[in-house]
Amino acid sequence: MTRANALLLAAASLLCGCAALQEEYSPDEATPAPREDANPALHYEPSLERGLESLELLGEGRELVARLKENPIKIQYAPLTGPWPRYLRADRTLLIPEKERRHRQTLPLLLARGLALSQMYDRIQVADDLAEFEVLAAMAQARVASQASMYDEDKIASTPSGQETIKEICVYAIEGPDRFAEMIRRDCLLPNLEYDRPTETFESSLHWVQRMQQGLSDNSFYQLLYKRDLDRVRRNAITRAEADENASKFRGQDADAIWREERKYMYRTRKNIDDAQIFYRQQMDYDALWRSQYADAIATRIKELKGCQSYELLPGI
């Protein structure tokens, strides 16, 4: 879909989207029995079903849900103490904080963020979680939130996810995308084992690529690869068993086979990082276009939210 078409779709969804989160529903409402030909992966808990239905009415939320239907993932609640959703890439499972089960206004927004993140990793096969992808997912959530009706701000702010959502909307709307990206990136680089943080960045990923490129010349590639995997173990990104398994792939092979595997690994790794950087720039351009198109909606959101009225500009990050 072109950017222009995406914006037209968002505009068409805006009128119905503004009311989408006001609909009353019980999180425990029974879900209709699935059709025999239905995809079982798309049948979630009733509150998640209602959250996806609401998200589908909110601008680009329709595209996120459409891609979910084409390529389903698991979505479930988890006792997360942090305010964000978490995507388990190995299991293709999106975890939503349990505390948000009954919050019909914030649940679609968390689903938007989680789906955006999961679909990026499905599209770009990078080895590690990236802070830049977290930035793009948070921006997608902020755009959806700018078109949602957040009529009960006090109730939204009663949970950690709701408080974080309001703060992020205000930063996105008042300070702009650059400061917003700095804030999200800073959070990603703080240690947090629950979310496998600190994450990698483009900069840190390229640093490792350059070191391993040098390793091809001085025969230290294998040692550097294992050292990188141990670093990933310390960040809880992979297990020690997985690091040892990766190392074992090079053991027992002849010199020519190892030479080929090393270069295949380097080509694939560098290409994935390059693809991720291109995708990031494209999405930032899209966000700038969206912000100019929906400047009035953003201004309205600033006026509506009490949290934005009392908001103080962030100090230097």
C-alpha positions as CSV (number, residue, x, y, z in Angstrom):
1,M,0.0,0.0,0.0
2,T,1.3,3.4,-0.9
3,R,1.7,6.2,1.7
4,A,-1.0,8.2,0.0
5,N,-3.4,5.2,0.1
6,A,-2.5,4.5,3.7
7,L,-3.3,8.1,4.7
8,L,-6.6,7.9,2.8
9,L,-7.5,4.7,4.7
10,A,-6.6,6.4,8.0
11,A,-8.8,9.4,7.1
12,A,-11.7,7.1,6.2
13,S,-11.3,5.3,9.5
14,L,-11.1,8.4,11.6
15,L,-14.8,9.2,12.1
16,C,-15.7,5.7,13.2
17,G,-12.4,5.3,15.0
18,C,-12.9,8.2,17.4
19,A,-15.8,6.4,18.9
20,A,-14.4,2.9,18.8
21,L,-12.9,2.8,22.3
22,Q,-16.1,4.1,23.9
23,E,-18.1,1.0,23.2
24,E,-19.0,-0.8,26.4
25,Y,-18.2,-4.5,26.5
26,S,-17.5,-7.1,29.1
27,P,-14.0,-8.7,28.9
28,D,-15.7,-12.0,29.8
29,E,-18.3,-11.8,27.1
30,A,-18.6,-15.2,25.3
31,T,-16.9,-15.4,21.9
32,P,-19.0,-16.9,19.1
33,A,-18.2,-20.4,18.2
34,P,-15.6,-20.6,15.4
35,R,-16.4,-21.7,11.9
36,E,-15.1,-25.1,10.9
37,D,-12.8,-23.5,8.3
38,A,-11.6,-20.7,10.7
39,N,-7.9,-20.4,11.6
40,P,-7.6,-21.6,15.2
41,A,-4.6,-19.2,15.8
42,L,-7.0,-16.3,15.4
43,H,-9.2,-17.3,18.3
44,Y,-8.2,-15.4,21.4
45,E,-9.7,-14.6,24.8
46,P,-12.9,-12.6,24.5
47,S,-11.4,-9.4,25.8
48,L,-8.5,-9.7,23.2
49,E,-11.1,-10.3,20.5
50,R,-12.9,-7.1,21.4
51,G,-9.6,-5.2,21.6
52,L,-8.7,-6.3,18.1
53,E,-12.2,-5.3,16.8
54,S,-11.7,-1.8,18.3
55,L,-8.2,-1.6,16.9
56,E,-9.5,-2.4,13.4
57,L,-11.5,0.8,13.5
58,L,-8.6,3.0,14.3
59,G,-6.6,4.3,11.3
60,E,-3.7,2.0,10.5
61,G,-5.0,-0.4,13.1
62,R,-7.0,-1.9,10.2
63,E,-3.8,-2.8,8.4
64,L,-2.2,-4.3,11.5
65,V,-5.2,-6.6,12.1
66,A,-5.4,-7.5,8.4
67,R,-1.7,-8.6,8.5
68,L,-2.4,-10.5,11.7
69,K,-5.2,-12.5,9.9
70,E,-2.8,-13.2,7.0
71,N,0.0,-14.4,9.3
72,P,-1.4,-15.2,12.7
73,I,0.6,-15.2,15.9
74,K,-0.4,-16.2,19.5
75,I,-1.6,-13.4,21.7
76,Q,-2.1,-13.9,25.4
77,Y,-2.0,-12.2,28.8
78,A,1.1,-12.5,31.0
79,P,2.0,-11.2,34.5
80,L,4.3,-8.5,33.1
81,T,5.2,-5.8,35.6
82,G,6.3,-3.4,32.9
83,P,3.8,-1.2,31.0
84,W,4.6,-2.5,27.5
85,P,3.6,-5.6,25.5
86,R,6.4,-8.1,24.8
87,Y,6.9,-10.2,21.7
88,L,8.6,-13.6,22.0
89,R,10.1,-14.0,18.6
90,A,11.1,-17.7,19.0
91,D,7.5,-18.6,19.9
92,R,5.8,-15.9,17.8
93,T,3.8,-15.0,20.9
94,L,2.7,-11.5,21.9
95,L,2.3,-11.0,25.6
96,I,0.0,-8.3,27.0
97,P,0.2,-7.1,30.6
98,E,-2.4,-9.0,32.6
99,K,-3.5,-5.7,34.4
100,E,-4.9,-4.4,31.1
101,R,-7.4,-7.3,30.7
102,R,-10.4,-5.1,31.6
103,H,-9.2,-1.8,30.2
104,R,-11.0,-1.4,26.9
105,Q,-9.3,2.0,26.1
106,T,-5.7,1.0,26.5
107,L,-5.9,-2.6,25.3
108,P,-6.3,-1.8,21.6
109,L,-3.4,0.6,21.9
110,L,-1.1,-2.1,23.4
111,L,-2.2,-4.5,20.7
112,A,-1.3,-1.9,18.1
113,R,2.2,-1.6,19.5
114,G,2.7,-5.3,19.9
115,L,1.4,-6.2,16.4
116,A,3.5,-3.5,14.8
117,L,6.6,-4.9,16.5
118,S,5.9,-8.5,15.7
119,Q,5.2,-7.7,12.0
120,M,8.5,-5.8,11.7
121,Y,10.5,-8.8,13.0
122,D,8.5,-11.1,10.6
123,R,9.5,-8.8,7.7
124,I,13.1,-8.1,8.6
125,Q,15.0,-11.1,9.9
126,V,17.5,-9.4,12.2
127,A,19.3,-11.6,14.8
128,D,18.6,-9.4,17.9
129,D,15.9,-7.2,19.2
130,L,16.5,-3.6,18.1
131,A,15.8,-0.3,19.9
132,E,14.9,1.3,16.6
133,F,12.1,-1.2,16.0
134,E,10.8,-0.5,19.5
135,V,10.7,3.2,18.4
136,L,8.7,2.5,15.3
137,A,6.2,0.3,17.2
138,A,5.8,3.0,19.9
139,M,5.2,5.6,17.1
140,A,2.5,3.3,15.5
141,Q,0.8,3.2,18.9
142,A,1.0,7.0,19.3
143,R,-0.6,7.5,15.8
144,V,-3.4,5.1,16.7
145,A,-3.9,6.8,20.1
146,S,-4.1,10.2,18.4
147,Q,-7.2,9.0,16.6
148,A,-8.8,7.1,19.5
149,S,-11.3,8.5,21.9
150,M,-9.6,8.5,25.3
151,Y,-12.7,9.8,27.2
152,D,-11.9,8.4,30.6
153,E,-8.3,9.7,31.2
154,D,-8.4,9.0,35.0
155,K,-9.3,5.4,34.4
156,I,-6.6,5.0,31.7
157,A,-4.1,6.4,34.2
158,S,-5.0,3.8,36.8
159,T,-2.6,1.2,35.3
160,P,1.1,1.4,34.5
161,S,0.4,0.8,30.8
162,G,-2.2,3.6,30.8
163,Q,0.2,6.1,32.5
164,E,3.0,5.2,30.1
165,T,0.6,5.6,27.1
166,I,-0.5,9.1,28.2
167,K,3.1,10.1,28.8
168,E,4.2,8.8,25.4
169,I,1.3,10.5,23.6
170,C,2.2,13.8,25.1
171,V,5.9,13.5,24.2
172,Y,5.0,12.5,20.7
173,A,2.5,15.3,20.2
174,I,4.4,18.1,22.0
175,E,8.1,17.4,21.5
176,G,8.0,15.7,18.2
177,P,9.4,12.4,16.7
178,D,13.1,13.0,17.4
179,R,12.7,13.5,21.2
180,F,10.1,10.7,21.2
181,A,12.6,8.4,19.6
182,E,15.3,9.4,22.1
183,M,13.0,8.6,25.0
184,I,12.0,5.1,23.7
185,R,15.6,4.3,22.8
186,R,16.8,5.3,26.3
187,D,14.2,3.0,27.9
188,C,15.4,0.2,25.6
189,L,19.0,0.6,26.7
190,L,18.3,0.3,30.4
191,P,18.7,-3.2,31.9
192,N,15.4,-5.0,32.2
193,L,15.4,-8.8,32.1
194,E,11.7,-9.0,31.8
195,Y,11.9,-7.4,28.4
196,D,15.4,-8.8,27.4
197,R,16.9,-5.3,27.7
198,P,19.2,-3.6,27.0
199,T,18.5,-4.3,23.3
200,E,20.8,-3.9,20.4
201,T,20.9,-0.8,18.2
202,F,21.9,-0.2,14.6
203,E,25.2,1.2,16.0
204,S,26.0,-1.8,18.3
205,S,25.0,-4.3,15.6
206,L,27.3,-2.7,13.0
207,H,30.1,-2.6,15.6
208,W,29.9,-6.4,15.9
209,V,29.7,-6.8,12.1
210,Q,32.9,-4.8,11.7
211,R,34.7,-6.8,14.3
212,M,33.7,-10.1,12.8
213,Q,34.6,-8.8,9.3
214,Q,38.1,-8.2,10.7
215,G,37.9,-11.7,12.2
216,L,37.7,-13.2,8.7
217,S,41.2,-11.8,8.0
218,D,42.9,-12.8,11.2
219,N,41.1,-16.1,11.8
220,S,39.3,-14.9,15.0
221,F,35.8,-15.0,13.5
222,Y,34.8,-18.1,15.4
223,Q,36.0,-16.7,18.7
224,L,34.2,-13.4,18.1
225,L,31.0,-15.1,17.1
226,Y,31.0,-17.1,20.4
227,K,31.9,-14.0,22.4
228,R,28.9,-12.2,20.8
229,D,26.6,-15.0,21.7
230,L,27.8,-15.0,25.3
231,D,27.0,-11.3,25.4
232,R,23.5,-12.2,24.2
233,V,23.3,-14.8,26.9
234,R,24.1,-12.1,29.5
235,R,21.3,-10.0,28.1
236,N,18.9,-13.0,28.3
237,A,18.4,-12.8,24.5
238,I,19.4,-16.4,24.1
239,T,20.3,-19.3,26.4
240,R,23.7,-20.7,27.1
241,A,22.6,-23.9,25.4
242,E,21.8,-22.0,22.2
243,A,25.2,-20.2,22.3
244,D,26.9,-23.6,22.6
245,E,24.7,-25.0,19.8
246,N,25.7,-22.1,17.5
247,A,29.3,-22.7,18.3
248,S,29.1,-26.4,17.6
249,K,28.0,-25.8,14.0
250,F,31.6,-24.8,13.2
251,R,33.2,-27.7,14.9
252,G,34.3,-30.7,13.0
253,Q,34.0,-29.0,9.6
254,D,36.9,-28.8,7.2
255,A,38.6,-25.4,6.5
256,D,36.7,-24.8,3.2
257,A,33.3,-25.5,4.8
258,I,34.1,-23.1,7.7
259,W,35.2,-20.5,5.2
260,R,31.9,-20.7,3.3
261,E,29.8,-20.7,6.5
262,E,31.6,-17.6,7.8
263,R,31.0,-15.6,4.7
264,K,27.4,-16.7,4.3
265,Y,26.8,-15.6,7.9
266,M,28.4,-12.2,7.3
267,Y,26.5,-11.6,4.1
268,R,23.2,-12.5,5.7
269,T,23.9,-10.5,8.9
270,R,25.0,-7.4,7.0
271,K,22.1,-7.5,4.5
272,N,19.5,-7.9,7.3
273,I,20.9,-4.8,9.1
274,D,20.9,-2.8,5.9
275,D,17.3,-3.8,5.2
276,A,16.4,-2.8,8.8
277,Q,18.0,0.6,8.4
278,I,16.2,1.2,5.1
279,F,12.9,0.2,6.6
280,Y,13.5,2.5,9.6
281,R,14.1,5.5,7.4
282,Q,11.0,4.7,5.3
283,Q,8.8,4.5,8.4
284,M,10.2,7.7,9.8
285,D,9.4,9.4,6.5
286,Y,5.9,8.0,6.7
287,D,5.5,9.3,10.3
288,A,6.5,12.8,9.2
289,L,4.0,12.7,6.4
290,W,1.3,11.4,8.7
291,R,2.0,14.1,11.3
292,S,1.7,16.8,8.7
293,Q,-1.6,15.3,7.5
294,Y,-3.1,15.0,10.9
295,A,-1.7,18.0,12.7
296,D,-5.2,19.0,13.8
297,A,-5.9,15.6,15.3
298,I,-2.7,15.8,17.3
299,A,-3.5,19.3,18.5
300,T,-6.9,18.2,19.6
301,R,-5.4,15.3,21.6
302,I,-3.1,17.7,23.4
303,K,-6.1,19.8,24.4
304,E,-8.1,16.8,25.5
305,L,-5.6,15.1,27.7
306,K,-5.1,16.7,31.2
307,G,-1.7,14.9,31.3
308,C,-0.6,17.0,28.3
309,Q,-1.9,20.2,29.8
310,S,0.4,19.9,32.8
311,Y,3.2,18.3,30.8
312,E,6.7,19.8,31.2
313,L,9.2,19.5,28.4
314,L,11.7,16.7,28.9
315,P,15.1,17.7,30.2
316,G,18.1,16.8,28.0
317,I,18.3,13.0,27.4
